[in-house]
Amino acid sequence: IIVLGARVDETGPSGSLRERIAAAEKYLTDNPGTICIASGGQGEDEPMSEAQCIRDYLIAAGIDPERIRLEDRSTSTEENLRYSLPMLPENVKTVGIVTNDFHVFRALLLAQKNGGFLFSGVPARSSVFGFIHYAMREFFTLSVSLVRGYI
């Protein structure tokens, strides 16, 4: 699986990132042969990279550190995928993309353009208010992604 990054606050992962980590933890626990790529760089106002935060929380939850790889230079969903996909073992054919429910559609479109794998979404839940708010934002972001040729 590839866990897409989201904001890291001074006190730890943002709400969106916490939900992604929880979904990844459940998936990794249920699928012990699966590796995880924690993806996300460090913004100027973040205390650590998003990838490192994901890794730290997964290890604290009992996931073996040997199963987690870091991609810590990306600054967007498109870069998360572009930099993470080459890190997958050669024999991998299916890839789960862990992200919030409102973000799955666009993430899968971007993934399909960036690699020759069978992709599926591993949705992390969001609140009703959060879903409505971010789904509207996703509509505009999807439009920009189409114009820029990312999708």
C-alpha positions, -999 to +999 in steps of 0.1 A: +000+000+000+010+036-004-002+059+024-006+094+010+006+122+033-013+150+048-005+179+071+016+173+103+009+197+131+032+205+160+012+181+181+012+153+156-008+142+125-037+163+114-072+147+115-070+136+079-036+121+084-047+103+116-075+087+097-051+076+069-027+061+094-056+042+111-068+028+078-032+018+069-027+002+103-059-019+099-050-029+064-014-039+073-027-058+104-052-077+082-026-083+054+007-093+071+025-098+038+019-063+026+046-036+026+038+001+031+052+031+015+047+061+037+046+091+014+049+128+020+075+155+023+080+182+050+064+216+046+081+247+060+056+248+088+057+211+096+079+196+124+088+165+104+080+149+070+045+135+066+062+101+057+081+101+090+050+108+109+031+080+092+060+056+099+064+066+135+027+061+143+025+028+124+055+015+144+040+027+176+008+007+167+029-024+163+037-026+126+071-040+119+095-012+107+109-036+081+075-034+063+076+004+060+095+024+033+098+062+033+092+085+004+098+119+020+103+144-008+068+147-024+047+179-021+015+168-039-006+138-045+009+135-080+044+135-066+034+111-038+026+086-065+054+094-089+081+090-063+064+060-044+056+037-073+093+030-083+099+020-046+076-010-050+092-045-053+094-058-088+069-086-083+041-063-071+011-061-094-016-046-072-013-014-051-037+000-025-038+038-022-046+048+014-062+082+015-094+099+028-127+089+013-132+123-004-098+119-021-099+084-034-113+091-068-087+117-078-058+097-063-068+066-083-070+087-115-035+100-108-022+066-099-034+050-131-016+076-152+016+070-133+021+033-133+012-001-148-004-016-117-039-026-107-049+001-082-075+001-055-086+027-030-082+020+007-105+048+021-100+065+054-131+078+069-139+115+074-167+133+093-198+143+074-188+180+075-152+171+065-164+150+036-187+178+023-160+205+027-132+185+011-153+169-016-161+204-029-124+213-028-116+180-046-140+191-074-118+222-081-086+203-076-097+176-101-104+204-126-069+218-122-054+183-125-072+178-158-060+212-171-024+205-161-025+171-177-019+151-145-050+130-152 
